[in-house]
Amino acid sequence: MKVGDKVKIKSDLKVGYDYEGSELVEEMVQYLGKEAIIAEVLHTDWEYGLDIDDNEWSWTTEMLELIESKESE
């Protein structure tokens, strides 16, 4: 996944569970099941900042479903 890709945050994630090194916390639950755009690729190639929460939380590949890949321009 890359910046600009449209993703859906999986709705079946569990608080306190570790997803590829990023733990889901209670404050993230409000975003489950919602669509977002990848705004930033973080220090790993599987961890992302999303526009839905102004890059406040780290989301990993395991937490997301790709909806639409942004085509290279």
CHARMM internal coordinates of N, CA and C (Angstrom, degrees):
IC EDIT
DIST 1 N 1 CA 1.4584
DIST 1 CA 1 C 1.5267
ANGL 1 N 1 CA 1 C 108.74
DIST 1 C 2 N 1.3324
ANGL 1 CA 1 C 2 N 113.97
DIHE 1 N 1 CA 1 C 2 N 153.29
DIST 2 N 2 CA 1.4613
ANGL 1 C 2 N 2 CA 118.83
DIHE 1 CA 1 C 2 N 2 CA -176.41
DIST 2 CA 2 C 1.5314
ANGL 2 N 2 CA 2 C 110.78
DIHE 1 C 2 N 2 CA 2 C -142.87
DIST 2 C 3 N 1.3216
ANGL 2 CA 2 C 3 N 115.78
DIHE 2 N 2 CA 2 C 3 N 169.00
DIST 3 N 3 CA 1.4600
ANGL 2 C 3 N 3 CA 121.60
DIHE 2 CA 2 C 3 N 3 CA 178.46
DIST 3 CA 3 C 1.5225
ANGL 3 N 3 CA 3 C 108.99
DIHE 2 C 3 N 3 CA 3 C -55.49
DIST 3 C 4 N 1.3203
ANGL 3 CA 3 C 4 N 115.71
DIHE 3 N 3 CA 3 C 4 N 133.24
DIST 4 N 4 CA 1.4597
ANGL 3 C 4 N 4 CA 121.97
DIHE 3 CA 3 C 4 N 4 CA 179.84
DIST 4 CA 4 C 1.5086
ANGL 4 N 4 CA 4 C 114.29
DIHE 3 C 4 N 4 CA 4 C 98.05
DIST 4 C 5 N 1.3310
ANGL 4 CA 4 C 5 N 117.88
DIHE 4 N 4 CA 4 C 5 N -17.22
DIST 5 N 5 CA 1.4624
ANGL 4 C 5 N 5 CA 120.94
DIHE 4 CA 4 C 5 N 5 CA 178.64
DIST 5 CA 5 C 1.5248
ANGL 5 N 5 CA 5 C 110.01
DIHE 4 C 5 N 5 CA 5 C -67.52
DIST 5 C 6 N 1.3360
ANGL 5 CA 5 C 6 N 115.67
DIHE 5 N 5 CA 5 C 6 N 141.96
DIST 6 N 6 CA 1.4594
ANGL 5 C 6 N 6 CA 122.12
DIHE 5 CA 5 C 6 N 6 CA 176.10
DIST 6 CA 6 C 1.5178
ANGL 6 N 6 CA 6 C 108.15
DIHE 5 C 6 N 6 CA 6 C -92.18
DIST 6 C 7 N 1.3279
ANGL 6 CA 6 C 7 N 116.51
DIHE 6 N 6 CA 6 C 7 N 128.90
DIST 7 N 7 CA 1.4615
ANGL 6 C 7 N 7 CA 121.79
DIHE 6 CA 6 C 7 N 7 CA -177.34
DIST 7 CA 7 C 1.5238
ANGL 7 N 7 CA 7 C 110.44
DIHE 6 C 7 N 7 CA 7 C -131.21
DIST 7 C 8 N 1.3186
ANGL 7 CA 7 C 8 N 114.74
DIHE 7 N 7 CA 7 C 8 N 163.53
DIST 8 N 8 CA 1.4613
ANGL 7 C 8 N 8 CA 121.35
DIHE 7 CA 7 C 8 N 8 CA 172.20
DIST 8 CA 8 C 1.5256
ANGL 8 N 8 CA 8 C 106.79
DIHE 7 C 8 N 8 CA 8 C -119.16
DIST 8 C 9 N 1.3139
ANGL 8 CA 8 C 9 N 116.13
DIHE 8 N 8 CA 8 C 9 N 132.17
DIST 9 N 9 CA 1.4564
ANGL 8 C 9 N 9 CA 120.70
DIHE 8 CA 8 C 9 N 9 CA 176.15
DIST 9 CA 9 C 1.5265
ANGL 9 N 9 CA 9 C 106.99
DIHE 8 C 9 N 9 CA 9 C -78.13
DIST 9 C 10 N 1.3228
ANGL 9 CA 9 C 10 N 116.30
DIHE 9 N 9 CA 9 C 10 N 125.83
DIST 10 N 10 CA 1.4597
ANGL 9 C 10 N 10 CA 120.24
DIHE 9 CA 9 C 10 N 10 CA -177.56
DIST 10 CA 10 C 1.5280
ANGL 10 N 10 CA 10 C 110.68
DIHE 9 C 10 N 10 CA 10 C -58.17
DIST 10 C 11 N 1.3173
ANGL 10 CA 10 C 11 N 116.37
DIHE 10 N 10 CA 10 C 11 N 143.26
DIST 11 N 11 CA 1.4673
ANGL 10 C 11 N 11 CA 121.04
DIHE 10 CA 10 C 11 N 11 CA -176.22
DIST 11 CA 11 C 1.5220
ANGL 11 N 11 CA 11 C 113.22
DIHE 10 C 11 N 11 CA 11 C -90.60
DIST 11 C 12 N 1.3240
ANGL 11 CA 11 C 12 N 118.02
DIHE 11 N 11 CA 11 C 12 N -9.70
DIST 12 N 12 CA 1.4626
ANGL 11 C 12 N 12 CA 120.46
DIHE 11 CA 11 C 12 N 12 CA -176.29
DIST 12 CA 12 C 1.5331
ANGL 12 N 12 CA 12 C 113.79
DIHE 11 C 12 N 12 CA 12 C -101.89
DIST 12 C 13 N 1.3236
ANGL 12 CA 12 C 13 N 117.61
DIHE 12 N 12 CA 12 C 13 N 18.26
DIST 13 N 13 CA 1.4637
ANGL 12 C 13 N 13 CA 121.49
DIHE 12 CA 12 C 13 N 13 CA 179.45
DIST 13 CA 13 C 1.5238
ANGL 13 N 13 CA 13 C 110.03
DIHE 12 C 13 N 13 CA 13 C -71.83
DIST 13 C 14 N 1.3312
ANGL 13 CA 13 C 14 N 115.58
DIHE 13 N 13 CA 13 C 14 N 150.58
DIST 14 N 14 CA 1.4679
ANGL 13 C 14 N 14 CA 120.67
DIHE 13 CA 13 C 14 N 14 CA -176.22
DIST 14 CA 14 C 1.5255
ANGL 14 N 14 CA 14 C 111.58
DIHE 13 C 14 N 14 CA 14 C -116.78
DIST 14 C 15 N 1.3180
ANGL 14 CA 14 C 15 N 115.89
DIHE 14 N 14 CA 14 C 15 N 134.03
DIST 15 N 15 CA 1.4656
ANGL 14 C 15 N 15 CA 122.52
DIHE 14 CA 14 C 15 N 15 CA 177.71
DIST 15 CA 15 C 1.5242
ANGL 15 N 15 CA 15 C 109.24
DIHE 14 C 15 N 15 CA 15 C -60.00
DIST 15 C 16 N 1.3310
ANGL 15 CA 15 C 16 N 115.67
DIHE 15 N 15 CA 15 C 16 N 135.51
DIST 16 N 16 CA 1.4555
ANGL 15 C 16 N 16 CA 121.61
DIHE 15 CA 15 C 16 N 16 CA 177.94
DIST 16 CA 16 C 1.5138
ANGL 16 N 16 CA 16 C 114.24
DIHE 15 C 16 N 16 CA 16 C 88.77
DIST 16 C 17 N 1.3231
ANGL 16 CA 16 C 17 N 117.59
DIHE 16 N 16 CA 16 C 17 N -10.15
DIST 17 N 17 CA 1.4554
ANGL 16 C 17 N 17 CA 121.70
DIHE 16 CA 16 C 17 N 17 CA -179.60
DIST 17 CA 17 C 1.5285
ANGL 17 N 17 CA 17 C 109.48
DIHE 16 C 17 N 17 CA 17 C -84.72
DIST 17 C 18 N 1.3027
ANGL 17 CA 17 C 18 N 116.31
DIHE 17 N 17 CA 17 C 18 N 143.05
DIST 18 N 18 CA 1.4557
ANGL 17 C 18 N 18 CA 122.51
DIHE 17 CA 17 C 18 N 18 CA 179.78
DIST 18 CA 18 C 1.5214
ANGL 18 N 18 CA 18 C 109.41
DIHE 17 C 18 N 18 CA 18 C -92.44
DIST 18 C 19 N 1.3164
ANGL 18 CA 18 C 19 N 116.28
DIHE 18 N 18 CA 18 C 19 N 120.94
DIST 19 N 19 CA 1.4586
ANGL 18 C 19 N 19 CA 122.85
DIHE 18 CA 18 C 19 N 19 CA 178.48
DIST 19 CA 19 C 1.5237
ANGL 19 N 19 CA 19 C 108.33
DIHE 18 C 19 N 19 CA 19 C -112.19
DIST 19 C 20 N 1.3136
ANGL 19 CA 19 C 20 N 116.47
DIHE 19 N 19 CA 19 C 20 N 97.08
DIST 20 N 20 CA 1.4748
ANGL 19 C 20 N 20 CA 122.34
DIHE 19 CA 19 C 20 N 20 CA 179.13
DIST 20 CA 20 C 1.5251
ANGL 20 N 20 CA 20 C 112.19
DIHE 19 C 20 N 20 CA 20 C 55.00
DIST 20 C 21 N 1.3224
ANGL 20 CA 20 C 21 N 117.78
DIHE 20 N 20 CA 20 C 21 N 38.47
DIST 21 N 21 CA 1.4537
ANGL 20 C 21 N 21 CA 121.48
DIHE 20 CA 20 C 21 N 21 CA 176.96
DIST 21 CA 21 C 1.5167
ANGL 21 N 21 CA 21 C 115.30
DIHE 20 C 21 N 21 CA 21 C 94.24
DIST 21 C 22 N 1.3129
ANGL 21 CA 21 C 22 N 117.81
DIHE 21 N 21 CA 21 C 22 N -1.71
DIST 22 N 22 CA 1.4668
ANGL 21 C 22 N 22 CA 121.97
DIHE 21 CA 21 C 22 N 22 CA 177.92
DIST 22 CA 22 C 1.5264
ANGL 22 N 22 CA 22 C 108.54
DIHE 21 C 22 N 22 CA 22 C -119.78
DIST 22 C 23 N 1.3201
ANGL 22 CA 22 C 23 N 115.83
DIHE 22 N 22 CA 22 C 23 N 118.93
DIST 23 N 23 CA 1.4632
ANGL 22 C 23 N 23 CA 120.73
DIHE 22 CA 22 C 23 N 23 CA -177.96
DIST 23 CA 23 C 1.5266
ANGL 23 N 23 CA 23 C 110.43
DIHE 22 C 23 N 23 CA 23 C -86.55
DIST 23 C 24 N 1.3253
ANGL 23 CA 23 C 24 N 115.73
DIHE 23 N 23 CA 23 C 24 N 136.05
DIST 24 N 24 CA 1.4647
ANGL 23 C 24 N 24 CA 120.48
DIHE 23 CA 23 C 24 N 24 CA 175.20
DIST 24 CA 24 C 1.5246
ANGL 24 N 24 CA 24 C 108.31
DIHE 23 C 24 N 24 CA 24 C -78.88
DIST 24 C 25 N 1.3326
ANGL 24 CA 24 C 25 N 116.13
DIHE 24 N 24 CA 24 C 25 N 124.69
DIST 25 N 25 CA 1.4614
ANGL 24 C 25 N 25 CA 121.38
DIHE 24 CA 24 C 25 N 25 CA 179.09
DIST 25 CA 25 C 1.5286
ANGL 25 N 25 CA 25 C 109.85
DIHE 24 C 25 N 25 CA 25 C -109.63
DIST 25 C 26 N 1.2989
ANGL 25 CA 25 C 26 N 116.28
DIHE 25 N 25 CA 25 C 26 N 162.46
DIST 26 N 26 CA 1.4712
ANGL 25 C 26 N 26 CA 122.78
DIHE 25 CA 25 C 26 N 26 CA -175.25
DIST 26 CA 26 C 1.5322
ANGL 26 N 26 CA 26 C 112.47
DIHE 25 C 26 N 26 CA 26 C -52.79
DIST 26 C 27 N 1.3221
ANGL 26 CA 26 C 27 N 117.57
DIHE 26 N 26 CA 26 C 27 N -37.70
DIST 27 N 27 CA 1.4691
ANGL 26 C 27 N 27 CA 121.09
DIHE 26 CA 26 C 27 N 27 CA -177.76
DIST 27 CA 27 C 1.5336
ANGL 27 N 27 CA 27 C 112.81
DIHE 26 C 27 N 27 CA 27 C -66.29
DIST 27 C 28 N 1.3217
ANGL 27 CA 27 C 28 N 117.23
DIHE 27 N 27 CA 27 C 28 N -18.18
DIST 28 N 28 CA 1.4663
ANGL 27 C 28 N 28 CA 121.57
DIHE 27 CA 27 C 28 N 28 CA -179.08
DIST 28 CA 28 C 1.5279
ANGL 28 N 28 CA 28 C 112.50
DIHE 27 C 28 N 28 CA 28 C -85.90
DIST 28 C 29 N 1.3189
ANGL 28 CA 28 C 29 N 117.57
DIHE 28 N 28 CA 28 C 29 N -16.90
DIST 29 N 29 CA 1.4704
ANGL 28 C 29 N 29 CA 122.50
DIHE 28 CA 28 C 29 N 29 CA -174.43
DIST 29 CA 29 C 1.5285
ANGL 29 N 29 CA 29 C 111.88
DIHE 28 C 29 N 29 CA 29 C -58.00
DIST 29 C 30 N 1.3229
ANGL 29 CA 29 C 30 N 118.18
DIHE 29 N 29 CA 29 C 30 N -34.82
DIST 30 N 30 CA 1.4730
ANGL 29 C 30 N 30 CA 121.25
DIHE 29 CA 29 C 30 N 30 CA -178.67
DIST 30 CA 30 C 1.5314
ANGL 30 N 30 CA 30 C 112.92
DIHE 29 C 30 N 30 CA 30 C -60.17
DIST 30 C 31 N 1.3186
ANGL 30 CA 30 C 31 N 118.09
DIHE 30 N 30 CA 30 C 31 N -17.97
DIST 31 N 31 CA 1.4654
ANGL 30 C 31 N 31 CA 122.08
DIHE 30 CA 30 C 31 N 31 CA -178.32
DIST 31 CA 31 C 1.5247
ANGL 31 N 31 CA 31 C 113.77
DIHE 30 C 31 N 31 CA 31 C -95.47
DIST 31 C 32 N 1.3270
ANGL 31 CA 31 C 32 N 117.84
DIHE 31 N 31 CA 31 C 32 N -9.17
DIST 32 N 32 CA 1.4622
ANGL 31 C 32 N 32 CA 120.36
DIHE 31 CA 31 C 32 N 32 CA -177.06
DIST 32 CA 32 C 1.5294
ANGL 32 N 32 CA 32 C 110.95
DIHE 31 C 32 N 32 CA 32 C -60.12
DIST 32 C 33 N 1.3259
ANGL 32 CA 32 C 33 N 115.88
DIHE 32 N 32 CA 32 C 33 N 135.59
DIST 33 N 33 CA 1.4573
ANGL 32 C 33 N 33 CA 121.80
DIHE 32 CA 32 C 33 N 33 CA 179.40
DIST 33 CA 33 C 1.5157
ANGL 33 N 33 CA 33 C 114.70
DIHE 32 C 33 N 33 CA 33 C 82.93
DIST 33 C 34 N 1.3219
ANGL 33 CA 33 C 34 N 118.10
DIHE 33 N 33 CA 33 C 34 N -1.83
DIST 34 N 34 CA 1.4694
ANGL 33 C 34 N 34 CA 121.11
DIHE 33 CA 33 C 34 N 34 CA -177.19
DIST 34 CA 34 C 1.5207
ANGL 34 N 34 CA 34 C 111.02
DIHE 33 C 34 N 34 CA 34 C -97.37
DIST 34 C 35 N 1.3292
ANGL 34 CA 34 C 35 N 114.58
DIHE 34 N 34 CA 34 C 35 N 157.00
DIST 35 N 35 CA 1.4590
ANGL 34 C 35 N 35 CA 121.41
DIHE 34 CA 34 C 35 N 35 CA 177.46
DIST 35 CA 35 C 1.5134
ANGL 35 N 35 CA 35 C 110.09
DIHE 34 C 35 N 35 CA 35 C -91.84
DIST 35 C 36 N 1.3306
ANGL 35 CA 35 C 36 N 115.67
DIHE 35 N 35 CA 35 C 36 N 149.30
DIST 36 N 36 CA 1.4575
ANGL 35 C 36 N 36 CA 121.54
DIHE 35 CA 35 C 36 N 36 CA -179.25
DIST 36 CA 36 C 1.5237
ANGL 36 N 36 CA 36 C 109.24
DIHE 35 C 36 N 36 CA 36 C -152.51
DIST 36 C 37 N 1.3192
ANGL 36 CA 36 C 37 N 115.54
DIHE 36 N 36 CA 36 C 37 N 171.55
DIST 37 N 37 CA 1.4600
ANGL 36 C 37 N 37 CA 122.60
DIHE 36 CA 36 C 37 N 37 CA 175.59
DIST 37 CA 37 C 1.5274
ANGL 37 N 37 CA 37 C 107.59
DIHE 36 C 37 N 37 CA 37 C -115.20
DIST 37 C 38 N 1.3305
ANGL 37 CA 37 C 38 N 115.88
DIHE 37 N 37 CA 37 C 38 N 136.66
DIST 38 N 38 CA 1.4627
ANGL 37 C 38 N 38 CA 119.17
DIHE 37 CA 37 C 38 N 38 CA 176.03
DIST 38 CA 38 C 1.5236
ANGL 38 N 38 CA 38 C 108.22
DIHE 37 C 38 N 38 CA 38 C -69.39
DIST 38 C 39 N 1.3247
ANGL 38 CA 38 C 39 N 116.00
DIHE 38 N 38 CA 38 C 39 N 119.87
DIST 39 N 39 CA 1.4587
ANGL 38 C 39 N 39 CA 122.00
DIHE 38 CA 38 C 39 N 39 CA -178.22
DIST 39 CA 39 C 1.5219
ANGL 39 N 39 CA 39 C 112.17
DIHE 38 C 39 N 39 CA 39 C -98.33
DIST 39 C 40 N 1.3396
ANGL 39 CA 39 C 40 N 116.46
DIHE 39 N 39 CA 39 C 40 N -23.40
DIST 40 N 40 CA 1.4641
ANGL 39 C 40 N 40 CA 120.08
DIHE 39 CA 39 C 40 N 40 CA -175.38
DIST 40 CA 40 C 1.5280
ANGL 40 N 40 CA 40 C 110.05
DIHE 39 C 40 N 40 CA 40 C -157.75
DIST 40 C 41 N 1.3224
ANGL 40 CA 40 C 41 N 115.83
DIHE 40 N 40 CA 40 C 41 N 139.59
DIST 41 N 41 CA 1.4592
ANGL 40 C 41 N 41 CA 121.32
DIHE 40 CA 40 C 41 N 41 CA 169.80
DIST 41 CA 41 C 1.5188
ANGL 41 N 41 CA 41 C 104.98
DIHE 40 C 41 N 41 CA 41 C -96.26
DIST 41 C 42 N 1.3352
ANGL 41 CA 41 C 42 N 116.28
DIHE 41 N 41 CA 41 C 42 N 122.88
DIST 42 N 42 CA 1.4569
ANGL 41 C 42 N 42 CA 120.74
DIHE 41 CA 41 C 42 N 42 CA -174.94
DIST 42 CA 42 C 1.5270
ANGL 42 N 42 CA 42 C 111.32
DIHE 41 C 42 N 42 CA 42 C -83.86
DIST 42 C 43 N 1.2992
ANGL 42 CA 42 C 43 N 117.78
DIHE 42 N 42 CA 42 C 43 N -162.72
DIST 43 N 43 CA 1.4646
ANGL 42 C 43 N 43 CA 123.18
DIHE 42 CA 42 C 43 N 43 CA -171.11
DIST 43 CA 43 C 1.5212
ANGL 43 N 43 CA 43 C 115.17
DIHE 42 C 43 N 43 CA 43 C -62.25
DIST 43 C 44 N 1.3127
ANGL 43 CA 43 C 44 N 117.89
DIHE 43 N 43 CA 43 C 44 N -9.89
DIST 44 N 44 CA 1.4626
ANGL 43 C 44 N 44 CA 121.59
DIHE 43 CA 43 C 44 N 44 CA 175.04
DIST 44 CA 44 C 1.5130
ANGL 44 N 44 CA 44 C 108.15
DIHE 43 C 44 N 44 CA 44 C -119.72
DIST 44 C 45 N 1.3033
ANGL 44 CA 44 C 45 N 117.57
DIHE 44 N 44 CA 44 C 45 N 169.80
DIST 45 N 45 CA 1.4726
ANGL 44 C 45 N 45 CA 119.07
DIHE 44 CA 44 C 45 N 45 CA 179.31
DIST 45 CA 45 C 1.5210
ANGL 45 N 45 CA 45 C 111.97
DIHE 44 C 45 N 45 CA 45 C -91.79
DIST 45 C 46 N 1.3198
ANGL 45 CA 45 C 46 N 118.22
DIHE 45 N 45 CA 45 C 46 N 10.93
DIST 46 N 46 CA 1.4647
ANGL 45 C 46 N 46 CA 121.62
DIHE 45 CA 45 C 46 N 46 CA 178.02
DIST 46 CA 46 C 1.5355
ANGL 46 N 46 CA 46 C 111.94
DIHE 45 C 46 N 46 CA 46 C -129.46
DIST 46 C 47 N 1.3199
ANGL 46 CA 46 C 47 N 116.99
DIHE 46 N 46 CA 46 C 47 N 13.27
DIST 47 N 47 CA 1.4634
ANGL 46 C 47 N 47 CA 121.79
DIHE 46 CA 46 C 47 N 47 CA -177.86
DIST 47 CA 47 C 1.5319
ANGL 47 N 47 CA 47 C 108.93
DIHE 46 C 47 N 47 CA 47 C -125.94
DIST 47 C 48 N 1.3302
ANGL 47 CA 47 C 48 N 115.47
DIHE 47 N 47 CA 47 C 48 N 133.03
DIST 48 N 48 CA 1.4603
ANGL 47 C 48 N 48 CA 119.98
DIHE 47 CA 47 C 48 N 48 CA -169.70
DIST 48 CA 48 C 1.5240
ANGL 48 N 48 CA 48 C 112.73
DIHE 47 C 48 N 48 CA 48 C -134.50
DIST 48 C 49 N 1.3302
ANGL 48 CA 48 C 49 N 114.67
DIHE 48 N 48 CA 48 C 49 N 153.20
DIST 49 N 49 CA 1.4527
ANGL 48 C 49 N 49 CA 122.35
DIHE 48 CA 48 C 49 N 49 CA 167.88
DIST 49 CA 49 C 1.5157
ANGL 49 N 49 CA 49 C 107.14
DIHE 48 C 49 N 49 CA 49 C -102.39
DIST 49 C 50 N 1.3296
ANGL 49 CA 49 C 50 N 117.03
DIHE 49 N 49 CA 49 C 50 N 138.88
DIST 50 N 50 CA 1.4626
ANGL 49 C 50 N 50 CA 121.31
DIHE 49 CA 49 C 50 N 50 CA -176.92
DIST 50 CA 50 C 1.5166
ANGL 50 N 50 CA 50 C 111.51
DIHE 49 C 50 N 50 CA 50 C -114.33
DIST 50 C 51 N 1.3385
ANGL 50 CA 50 C 51 N 115.60
DIHE 50 N 50 CA 50 C 51 N 152.30
DIST 51 N 51 CA 1.4611
ANGL 50 C 51 N 51 CA 120.18
DIHE 50 CA 50 C 51 N 51 CA 178.94
DIST 51 CA 51 C 1.5294
ANGL 51 N 51 CA 51 C 112.77
DIHE 50 C 51 N 51 CA 51 C -69.81
DIST 51 C 52 N 1.3073
ANGL 51 CA 51 C 52 N 117.92
DIHE 51 N 51 CA 51 C 52 N -21.30
DIST 52 N 52 CA 1.4615
ANGL 51 C 52 N 52 CA 122.32
DIHE 51 CA 51 C 52 N 52 CA -174.70
DIST 52 CA 52 C 1.5307
ANGL 52 N 52 CA 52 C 112.60
DIHE 51 C 52 N 52 CA 52 C -64.27
DIST 52 C 53 N 1.3473
ANGL 52 CA 52 C 53 N 116.16
DIHE 52 N 52 CA 52 C 53 N -28.33
DIST 53 N 53 CA 1.4671
ANGL 52 C 53 N 53 CA 120.47
DIHE 52 CA 52 C 53 N 53 CA -177.94
DIST 53 CA 53 C 1.5262
ANGL 53 N 53 CA 53 C 111.83
DIHE 52 C 53 N 53 CA 53 C -125.00
DIST 53 C 54 N 1.3356
ANGL 53 CA 53 C 54 N 116.44
DIHE 53 N 53 CA 53 C 54 N 21.25
DIST 54 N 54 CA 1.4682
ANGL 53 C 54 N 54 CA 122.34
DIHE 53 CA 53 C 54 N 54 CA -179.69
DIST 54 CA 54 C 1.5247
ANGL 54 N 54 CA 54 C 112.45
DIHE 53 C 54 N 54 CA 54 C 54.70
DIST 54 C 55 N 1.3319
ANGL 54 CA 54 C 55 N 116.31
DIHE 54 N 54 CA 54 C 55 N 39.87
DIST 55 N 55 CA 1.4710
ANGL 54 C 55 N 55 CA 123.29
DIHE 54 CA 54 C 55 N 55 CA 178.54
DIST 55 CA 55 C 1.5268
ANGL 55 N 55 CA 55 C 113.39
DIHE 54 C 55 N 55 CA 55 C 61.26
DIST 55 C 56 N 1.3188
ANGL 55 CA 55 C 56 N 117.81
DIHE 55 N 55 CA 55 C 56 N 24.32
DIST 56 N 56 CA 1.4638
ANGL 55 C 56 N 56 CA 120.50
DIHE 55 CA 55 C 56 N 56 CA -179.63
DIST 56 CA 56 C 1.5288
ANGL 56 N 56 CA 56 C 112.27
DIHE 55 C 56 N 56 CA 56 C -70.25
DIST 56 C 57 N 1.3377
ANGL 56 CA 56 C 57 N 117.33
DIHE 56 N 56 CA 56 C 57 N -35.26
DIST 57 N 57 CA 1.4618
ANGL 56 C 57 N 57 CA 121.81
DIHE 56 CA 56 C 57 N 57 CA -175.42
DIST 57 CA 57 C 1.5133
ANGL 57 N 57 CA 57 C 110.92
DIHE 56 C 57 N 57 CA 57 C -116.82
DIST 57 C 58 N 1.3174
ANGL 57 CA 57 C 58 N 115.83
DIHE 57 N 57 CA 57 C 58 N 157.75
DIST 58 N 58 CA 1.4655
ANGL 57 C 58 N 58 CA 122.28
DIHE 57 CA 57 C 58 N 58 CA 173.77
DIST 58 CA 58 C 1.5226
ANGL 58 N 58 CA 58 C 108.43
DIHE 57 C 58 N 58 CA 58 C -95.26
DIST 58 C 59 N 1.3187
ANGL 58 CA 58 C 59 N 115.14
DIHE 58 N 58 CA 58 C 59 N 130.98
DIST 59 N 59 CA 1.4578
ANGL 58 C 59 N 59 CA 121.91
DIHE 58 CA 58 C 59 N 59 CA 177.82
DIST 59 CA 59 C 1.5144
ANGL 59 N 59 CA 59 C 107.24
DIHE 58 C 59 N 59 CA 59 C -120.31
DIST 59 C 60 N 1.3222
ANGL 59 CA 59 C 60 N 117.87
DIHE 59 N 59 CA 59 C 60 N 138.68
DIST 60 N 60 CA 1.4604
ANGL 59 C 60 N 60 CA 120.67
DIHE 59 CA 59 C 60 N 60 CA -177.76
DIST 60 CA 60 C 1.5326
ANGL 60 N 60 CA 60 C 110.68
DIHE 59 C 60 N 60 CA 60 C -109.04
DIST 60 C 61 N 1.3181
ANGL 60 CA 60 C 61 N 114.63
DIHE 60 N 60 CA 60 C 61 N 166.33
DIST 61 N 61 CA 1.4638
ANGL 60 C 61 N 61 CA 120.87
DIHE 60 CA 60 C 61 N 61 CA 178.71
DIST 61 CA 61 C 1.5202
ANGL 61 N 61 CA 61 C 111.29
DIHE 60 C 61 N 61 CA 61 C -52.24
DIST 61 C 62 N 1.3158
ANGL 61 CA 61 C 62 N 116.89
DIHE 61 N 61 CA 61 C 62 N -38.76
DIST 62 N 62 CA 1.4670
ANGL 61 C 62 N 62 CA 121.88
DIHE 61 CA 61 C 62 N 62 CA -178.64
DIST 62 CA 62 C 1.5325
ANGL 62 N 62 CA 62 C 112.27
DIHE 61 C 62 N 62 CA 62 C -65.17
DIST 62 C 63 N 1.3251
ANGL 62 CA 62 C 63 N 117.75
DIHE 62 N 62 CA 62 C 63 N -23.51
DIST 63 N 63 CA 1.4673
ANGL 62 C 63 N 63 CA 122.77
DIHE 62 CA 62 C 63 N 63 CA -178.48
DIST 63 CA 63 C 1.5236
ANGL 63 N 63 CA 63 C 112.79
DIHE 62 C 63 N 63 CA 63 C -89.14
DIST 63 C 64 N 1.3334
ANGL 63 CA 63 C 64 N 117.00
DIHE 63 N 63 CA 63 C 64 N -11.83
DIST 64 N 64 CA 1.4622
ANGL 63 C 64 N 64 CA 121.57
DIHE 63 CA 63 C 64 N 64 CA -169.58
DIST 64 CA 64 C 1.5227
ANGL 64 N 64 CA 64 C 112.54
DIHE 63 C 64 N 64 CA 64 C -120.11
DIST 64 C 65 N 1.3328
ANGL 64 CA 64 C 65 N 114.90
DIHE 64 N 64 CA 64 C 65 N 154.14
DIST 65 N 65 CA 1.4566
ANGL 64 C 65 N 65 CA 122.76
DIHE 64 CA 64 C 65 N 65 CA 171.05
DIST 65 CA 65 C 1.5226
ANGL 65 N 65 CA 65 C 106.95
DIHE 64 C 65 N 65 CA 65 C -120.05
DIST 65 C 66 N 1.3091
ANGL 65 CA 65 C 66 N 117.38
DIHE 65 N 65 CA 65 C 66 N 128.88
DIST 66 N 66 CA 1.4557
ANGL 65 C 66 N 66 CA 121.72
DIHE 65 CA 65 C 66 N 66 CA 178.04
DIST 66 CA 66 C 1.5286
ANGL 66 N 66 CA 66 C 109.53
DIHE 65 C 66 N 66 CA 66 C -72.98
DIST 66 C 67 N 1.3169
ANGL 66 CA 66 C 67 N 116.72
DIHE 66 N 66 CA 66 C 67 N 125.79
DIST 67 N 67 CA 1.4685
ANGL 66 C 67 N 67 CA 121.87
DIHE 66 CA 66 C 67 N 67 CA 176.92
DIST 67 CA 67 C 1.5234
ANGL 67 N 67 CA 67 C 109.76
DIHE 66 C 67 N 67 CA 67 C -98.16
DIST 67 C 68 N 1.3306
ANGL 67 CA 67 C 68 N 115.39
DIHE 67 N 67 CA 67 C 68 N -48.23
DIST 68 N 68 CA 1.4567
ANGL 67 C 68 N 68 CA 120.20
DIHE 67 CA 67 C 68 N 68 CA -176.50
DIST 68 CA 68 C 1.5069
ANGL 68 N 68 CA 68 C 109.62
DIHE 67 C 68 N 68 CA 68 C -150.42
DIST 68 C 69 N 1.3230
ANGL 68 CA 68 C 69 N 115.97
DIHE 68 N 68 CA 68 C 69 N 125.39
DIST 69 N 69 CA 1.4557
ANGL 68 C 69 N 69 CA 121.25
DIHE 68 CA 68 C 69 N 69 CA 178.56
DIST 69 CA 69 C 1.5191
ANGL 69 N 69 CA 69 C 109.17
DIHE 68 C 69 N 69 CA 69 C -85.78
DIST 69 C 70 N 1.3319
ANGL 69 CA 69 C 70 N 115.66
DIHE 69 N 69 CA 69 C 70 N 133.29
DIST 70 N 70 CA 1.4527
ANGL 69 C 70 N 70 CA 119.28
DIHE 69 CA 69 C 70 N 70 CA 177.06
DIST 70 CA 70 C 1.5200
ANGL 70 N 70 CA 70 C 108.13
DIHE 69 C 70 N 70 CA 70 C -72.80
DIST 70 C 71 N 1.2992
ANGL 70 CA 70 C 71 N 116.04
DIHE 70 N 70 CA 70 C 71 N 126.39
DIST 71 N 71 CA 1.4631
ANGL 70 C 71 N 71 CA 121.24
DIHE 70 CA 70 C 71 N 71 CA -179.49
DIST 71 CA 71 C 1.5188
ANGL 71 N 71 CA 71 C 110.08
DIHE 70 C 71 N 71 CA 71 C -72.08
DIST 71 C 72 N 1.2951
ANGL 71 CA 71 C 72 N 116.97
DIHE 71 N 71 CA 71 C 72 N 145.69
DIST 72 N 72 CA 1.4622
ANGL 71 C 72 N 72 CA 121.62
DIHE 71 CA 71 C 72 N 72 CA 175.14
DIST 72 CA 72 C 1.5145
ANGL 72 N 72 CA 72 C 108.76
DIHE 71 C 72 N 72 CA 72 C -67.35
DIST 72 C 73 N 1.3211
ANGL 72 CA 72 C 73 N 113.78
DIHE 72 N 72 CA 72 C 73 N 137.81
DIST 73 N 73 CA 1.4816
ANGL 72 C 73 N 73 CA 118.30
DIHE 72 CA 72 C 73 N 73 CA -178.28
DIST 73 CA 73 C 1.4995
ANGL 73 N 73 CA 73 C 111.16
DIHE 72 C 73 N 73 CA 73 C -100.99
END
COOR INIT
IC SEED 1 N 1 CA 1 C
IC BUILD
